[in-house]
Amino acid sequence: MQYRQVRVIAGRFRAALRGVAVDKGGHIYAAGDSEIKVFDAEGALARNWPTAKPALSVAVAPDGSVYAGEPGQIEIFDTAGKLIDGWRDEKLLGFVTAIGFTNDSVLAGDVGGRAVRRFDRHGKLLNTIGKDNPVNGLLICNGVVSFAVDAQGVIHAANPGKHRVEQYASDGRLLGHIGRFDGVDPAGFTGCCNPTNVAVGDCLYTTEKAGPRVKAYDFSGKLLTIVAEDAFDANCKNMSIAVDSSGRLYVADTVKLAIFVFEEVAA
Amino acid sequence: MSEDLTRRALLGNVARGTVLLTLAGGAGFLIRKANGQVVWQVDAARCLNSRLGEVNVEACSLCTSACVVALSAVRAVNEYSKCGRCNVCPAYFNITSAVDEHGLPSEKLCPRDAITRKAIGKVDPEDPANNFYEYAIDEDKCDGCGKCVMKCKEPLGLGSITLRIRYDKCVNCNRCAIATACPQSALLQLPVEQAIRPPEVRRLGL
């Protein structure tokens, strides 16, 4: 299993690039610069619109609406960027650094609570995920809660302080985890706290800081490959990652302010 | 009071107490040195070991080797309010050493074993990753070599450890030997009333 870099979307961000997502049609969404930017599959800017506060994350719902995670709130836009709803709660939505969806709910990564908040489609809190442990939450020294939902509805949440990716049911039950610390073996996660971000497709993808790299694991925790490690700025951290239906990976370099696109090389 | 609040209160009290003691001690020495005197201070934004952007380079130990005071007047200081209290602290462990049976690095980083750690809060004895840790620096052992500072800074760590001059040890030379040796010009001579202000405030000219 091997990946190659196929594209870099650069020069489109002034000061910040924090989140990346991709929709079913291959459009790439980026959160940063207090904007949502939408690129076509070739990397050309298709449209952009402002967010009320700095955009920390972005996700596209199954119905095509666009969710922007911000400090203390989530803004919901239609595909054209028109604001259609907003959920504000300083306590439950401290800093929303990830958003995901299950069949019947919206999930938000809340840095303030070090947990994943699960809401119904109207913004009513259903339950909180990741806090039922001795340290009362995910160990996110990097200031980012990152998670992804697989096809079965299992939530894969990065727990960088434990060097693990934890699997949760939507009711908050911890189903298991993969990952271990290792400062040399690339199968492990190094540093004080890795992985910082995750994405899920046919396998589990992680990004790490110091040194920045992208890896692919199977769901049992076996390292499949290092997708990339030389492309990114050495000071880069909290690299948001998304995967499309064809397995292409989109990785946000937060220092170079660029989205790197990788695809698997056919065997 | 809930268990969570109790643990949080404990963490907060430990951090506040340590910071207050440190500030009170430092301020006390500075006040005694007042009356228009100047003192030397390490600028963390210039120091190679703590300034951002310098990755994959060896730590600079000139504060140890150049200082005229035995063991140096410079010490590594952990600012608890910034510390992540991580299970695997890159300033405490040599993170490239072999992993032991507990899943932790088998070697420590500090060549003088000056950093200790203890689990705090509600401790899980079964899983070390389930705990917060307090990292304390023994100033009788620390010689300011900067190795922990280099490993603590972002992006590897959170940058809670920096080098600082201890005014009870510094003899306040007119021409500080470290300042002369430092290629980064990271040692500044400041009036006491400037030195007691946080560097970030001073840089803004406030």
Interface residues (C-beta under 8 A of the other chain):
Chain A: N133 P134 V135 N136 L139 C141 G161 K162 H163 R164 R180 F181 D182 G183 V184 G188 T190 G191 C192 C193 K209 A210 G211 P212 A234 N235 C236 K237
Chain B: D4 R7 L52 G53 V55 N56 G84 C86 N87 V88 C89 P90 I95 T96 S97 V99 G103 L104 P105 G121 K122 V123 D124 A129 N130 N131 F132 E154 P155 L156 G157 L158
